[in-house]
């Protein structure tokens, strides 16, 4: 007696649609060092997550006796990929808040004069930005945001099955607000050190006015770098709480998008 392996066409449709949604999320999720790895690793991760979500695959079959092929299937796959990209982009905004704070501090404290090669992008980046990127990646896993991403992905297939989700003005507006929060979060994190640096500049200006013989310019550069680094080490304990709060806001926004 020979066993026969049957593969329904509806299963293939569900696999392709879920794979498109998962691939969109995998592209933007801030996994440290993931973007610098081989492309095969991202493909394997997307396939593994898609297979793990097998119980949530949608059931799509032929409609009116005609197979679901051509433009309709491609259109649904494009919608699923757009949905995954939107969710992944919203999650990537978490990391960009710390990056913005590092960019502001690096410019004002003088760290932007020295750069190193970013291992993830192979581009010249300031040392402070690389430290912020590694810190954000570590906090991402420390607070369990990776598990919440998987929960959002599984819940999205239940609440908004493949080919049933559509973007409206409210969903787009909430994602845009998350992008705008990058600047406010970065400024809030950088404000204590930035205010101290402004006071140092004022003090150096007054001192240079009183004692014109002093070489204030050569001294102020080193003093600002050391003072910024010391004060940043003191306020660094605030960053995890701010990152956790931003993560809670991000995932609450995703819940509202999935449950309008």
KOLZARO-643027 format. One record per residue (C-alpha): residue in three letters; y, z, x. Coordinates in steps of 0.5 Angstrom, whole numbers, plus 500, padded with zeros to 3 digits. Each point is the difference from the previous one (the first is absolute). Layout:
REM KOLZARO-643027
ALAYZX
...
END
This chain:
REM KOLZARO-643027
UNK500500500
UNK507498503
UNK506504499
UNK506495498
UNK507502502
UNK505498495
UNK508501502
UNK504499493
UNK506496501
UNK504506496
UNK499504506
UNK502495505
UNK507500496
UNK500508500
UNK499500508
UNK505495501
UNK506503496
UNK498507503
UNK500497507
UNK507497499
UNK503507497
UNK497504506
UNK502495505
UNK507501498
UNK500507501
UNK496500506
UNK506496503
UNK505505500
UNK497507500
UNK503503506
UNK493501504
UNK502502507
UNK498494505
UNK497497494
UNK504494501
UNK499499507
UNK493500499
UNK496493499
UNK500497494
UNK493500498
UNK501508500
UNK505499494
UNK495495497
UNK494505500
UNK504506497
UNK502495494
UNK493498499
UNK498507501
UNK505503495
UNK499494495
UNK492502500
UNK501507499
UNK504499494
UNK494496497
UNK500504494
UNK507499498
UNK500492501
UNK502496494
UNK495496496
UNK503493499
UNK496495497
UNK501493497
UNK505499495
UNK498495494
UNK494497504
UNK504498506
UNK499503507
UNK506504502
UNK502496506
UNK506496503
UNK508502499
UNK498506495
UNK496504505
UNK505498506
UNK505503496
UNK497506498
UNK498501507
UNK507499502
UNK502506495
UNK495504503
UNK503499507
UNK507501498
UNK498507497
UNK496502506
UNK506498504
UNK505504496
UNK496506500
UNK499500508
UNK507499501
UNK502506496
UNK495504504
UNK503497506
UNK507502499
UNK497507501
UNK500499508
UNK507496500
UNK504506498
UNK498504506
UNK501493504
UNK507500497
UNK501507503
UNK498498507
UNK504494500
UNK507504498
UNK498505505
UNK498495505
UNK507497500
UNK504506500
UNK497504505
UNK499494505
UNK492499500
UNK501493497
UNK502498508
UNK493501502
UNK494496496
UNK493500501
UNK495495497
UNK497502493
UNK493499500
UNK499498493
UNK505495500
UNK501498507
UNK507500500
UNK506504503
UNK501507497
UNK503506502
UNK496506502
UNK503504494
UNK498495495
UNK492500503
UNK500507499
UNK502500493
UNK495495498
UNK495504503
UNK502506497
UNK500496493
UNK493498501
UNK498506502
UNK503504494
UNK497494495
UNK493502502
UNK502508500
UNK502500493
UNK495496497
UNK504494498
UNK494495502
UNK496503495
UNK506500495
UNK500492501
UNK493499499
UNK501504493
UNK506496498
UNK495494502
UNK495502495
UNK504503495
UNK504493500
UNK493496498
UNK499505494
UNK507500498
UNK502493501
UNK494496501
UNK500493504
UNK504495496
UNK503505496
UNK506503504
UNK507497499
UNK506502504
UNK506502496
UNK507501501
UNK499508500
UNK494499505
UNK504496505
UNK506505499
UNK496506502
UNK497496507
UNK507498502
UNK503507499
UNK494502505
UNK503495505
UNK507503499
UNK497507501
UNK499498507
UNK507500502
UNK501507497
UNK494503502
UNK501498508
UNK508502499
UNK498507497
UNK495501506
UNK505498505
UNK506503498
UNK499507503
UNK499497507
UNK505495498
UNK505505498
UNK499504507
UNK501493504
UNK507499496
UNK502507502
UNK498499507
UNK504493500
UNK506504498
UNK499506505
UNK500495506
UNK506496497
UNK504507500
UNK498502507
UNK501493503
UNK507500497
UNK501507503
UNK497498507
UNK501493501
UNK497501507
UNK493502498
UNK495494499
UNK499501493
UNK496494499
UNK495500505
UNK498508498
UNK501499492
UNK494494500
UNK495505503
UNK502506496
UNK500496494
UNK493498501
UNK497507502
UNK504503494
UNK497496495
UNK493500503
UNK500508500
UNK503500493
UNK496495497
UNK494504503
UNK503506496
UNK500496493
UNK494496501
UNK496505495
UNK504498494
UNK498493501
UNK492501497
UNK503503494
UNK505494499
UNK494496501
UNK496503495
UNK506500495
UNK501493501
UNK492498499
UNK500504494
UNK506496497
UNK497494502
UNK493501497
UNK504503493
UNK503493500
UNK494496501
UNK497504494
UNK506498496
UNK499493502
UNK493500498
UNK501504493
UNK507498498
END
